[in-house]
C-alpha cells in the first residue's frame, strides 16, 4: 500500500521533488486523515477541510488533494499507529510542524465538535513531532470556534 501511495504522490509532484518530500506528504495526508476518523465518524465536512488544508500545506490543487485524501484514508486503515507517519517528519522545520498541528485542529473542529479522541490524537502527534505545548495550545485557540 505504501508503495502504491508513493507512486501516486510521485505522479502528482513535480519531477524534481525528492523522496523526502513524498514521504512528508504521505505522512501529512495520513495524519490529517487520522483526525477525520479519530472519532469514528468521518464527516464530509472534515474531508472537505482536509482537501482545502492539503492545498495550503503542500501547494497542490483541489483535485490532486482529493486523490490524496482517498489514498490517505486507505493508508490509515492499514497503519498500526500514528508513529508510522510521525517518524517520517523528522526533517520538517519548526514552522511546518506547527502548521501541521494547526491543520489538524482545523480538521478536528470542522464538524463543530471537538471529540476527546481527536484532541488526544493531536496532542500525541504534537509530542511525537516535538511541537511545544505552548504552540499546541496557541494553534488550538487560533482555530477554535467562538
C-alpha positions in Angstrom: 0.0 0.0 0.0 2.7 2.5 0.9 4.5 1.8 -2.4 1.3 2.4 -4.3 0.7 5.6 -2.4 4.3 6.8 -3.1 3.8 6.1 -6.8 0.6 8.3 -6.7 2.5 11.1 -4.9 5.3 10.8 -7.4 2.9 11.3 -10.3 1.3 14.3 -8.6 4.5 16.1 -7.5 6.9 17.9 -9.9 9.7 15.7 -11.4 12.4 17.4 -9.3 10.7 16.5 -6.0 12.8 14.4 -3.6 11.7 11.2 -1.9 11.8 13.1 1.4 9.1 15.4 0.2 7.0 12.5 -0.9 7.4 10.8 2.5 6.5 14.0 4.2 3.4 14.5 2.0 2.3 10.9 2.7 2.7 11.4 6.4 0.9 14.8 6.4 -2.1 13.4 4.4 -2.3 10.4 6.7 -2.2 12.4 9.9 -5.0 14.7 8.7 -7.0 11.6 7.7 -6.3 10.1 11.2 -8.1 13.2 12.7 -11.1 12.5 10.4 -11.5 9.0 11.7 -10.4 9.5 15.3 -14.0 9.9 16.5 -15.1 7.0 14.3 -17.4 9.4 12.4 -15.6 10.8 9.3 -17.9 13.5 8.0 -17.9 15.1 4.6 -17.2 18.5 6.2 -14.0 17.1 7.7 -12.9 15.6 4.4 -13.6 18.9 2.6 -11.4 20.7 5.2 -8.6 18.1 4.6 -8.7 18.7 0.9 -8.5 22.5 1.4 -5.8 22.2 4.0 -3.7 19.9 1.8 -3.9 22.6 -0.9 -2.4 25.1 1.5 0.1 22.9 3.2 1.7 21.2 0.2 0.7 23.6 -2.6 -1.4 21.3 -4.8 -4.8 21.8 -6.5 -8.1 20.6 -5.0 -8.4 17.7 -7.5 -5.0 16.3 -6.6 -5.7 16.9 -2.9 -9.0 14.9 -3.2 -7.0 12.0 -4.7 -4.5 12.1 -1.8 -7.4 12.1 0.6 -8.7 8.8 -0.7 -5.2 7.3 -0.6 -4.6 8.7 2.9 -7.8 7.2 4.2 -6.7 3.8 2.9 -3.3 4.3 4.4 -4.8 5.0 7.8 -6.8 1.8 7.6 -3.6 -0.2 7.0 -1.5 1.6 9.6 -0.7 0.3 13.0 -0.2 3.7 14.7 0.5 7.4 14.1 4.2 6.7 14.7 4.2 5.2 11.2 3.6 8.7 10.0 5.2 11.0 12.6 8.5 9.1 12.2 8.7 10.4 8.7 8.6 14.0 9.6 11.9 14.4 11.4 13.3 16.7 8.8 10.4 19.3 9.0 11.3 22.7 10.3 9.5 24.0 13.4 7.1 26.3 11.4 6.0 23.3 9.2 5.4 21.2 12.3 3.3 23.9 13.9 1.3 24.4 10.7 0.6 20.7 10.6 -0.8 20.8 14.2 -2.9 23.8 13.3 -4.2 22.0 10.2 -5.1 19.0 12.4 -7.1 21.3 14.7 -8.9 22.8 11.7 -10.0 19.3 10.7 -11.0 18.4 14.2 -13.2 21.5 14.6 -14.7 21.2 11.0 -17.8 19.4 12.2 -18.4 21.9 15.0 -17.5 19.5 17.8 -14.1 18.5 19.2 -14.2 14.9 20.2 -11.9 13.9 23.0 -10.3 11.3 20.8 -9.4 14.0 18.2 -7.8 16.1 20.9 -5.8 13.1 22.3 -4.6 12.3 18.8 -3.4 15.8 18.1 -1.7 16.0 21.5 0.1 12.7 20.8 1.2 13.9 17.3 2.4 17.2 18.7 4.5 15.4 21.3 5.9 12.9 18.7 6.9 15.7 16.3 8.3 17.9 19.1 5.9 20.8 19.0 6.0 22.8 22.2 2.9 22.7 24.4 2.5 26.5 24.1 2.4 26.2 20.3 0.0 23.2 20.6 -2.4 25.4 22.7 -1.8 28.6 20.6 -2.8 26.7 17.4 -5.9 25.3 19.1 -7.0 28.7 20.2 -6.4 30.1 16.7 -8.9 27.8 15.1 -11.3 27.1 17.9 -14.8 28.4 17.0 -16.2 31.1 19.3 
